[in-house]
């Protein structure tokens, strides 16, 4: 994960599925990419970055966006899933896109309780997955269903 996490250089293995697929990825502020898994979700241009400053986590889907929607054009009758996540779930979301027709990912830190509730009321999902680092299970990142004494 680079010098920030390991204190120095370390190996990083990038996994790419054998099946290329056909995807469209929408993300923050109107950004979009489409094509194969590699074209839609990987940021291969960072491989030429300074290895002492490289955050390899950005290789998959810019590591963290507050909003992300992945559509799998080869699985039109698949499940629709919402993934409430932080940066560590980004590669999981990229690979999960192979098995669903529609995947929304939200970094709930960027949404108020009312915004999340409005978003959830406006969509119908087959599954909602919460995938957060335990330190992020707090009222700032997960503003609903959290008891607070403050």
Order of alpha helices (4+ residues) and beta strands (2+ residues): alpha-beta-beta-alpha-beta-beta-alpha-beta-alpha-beta
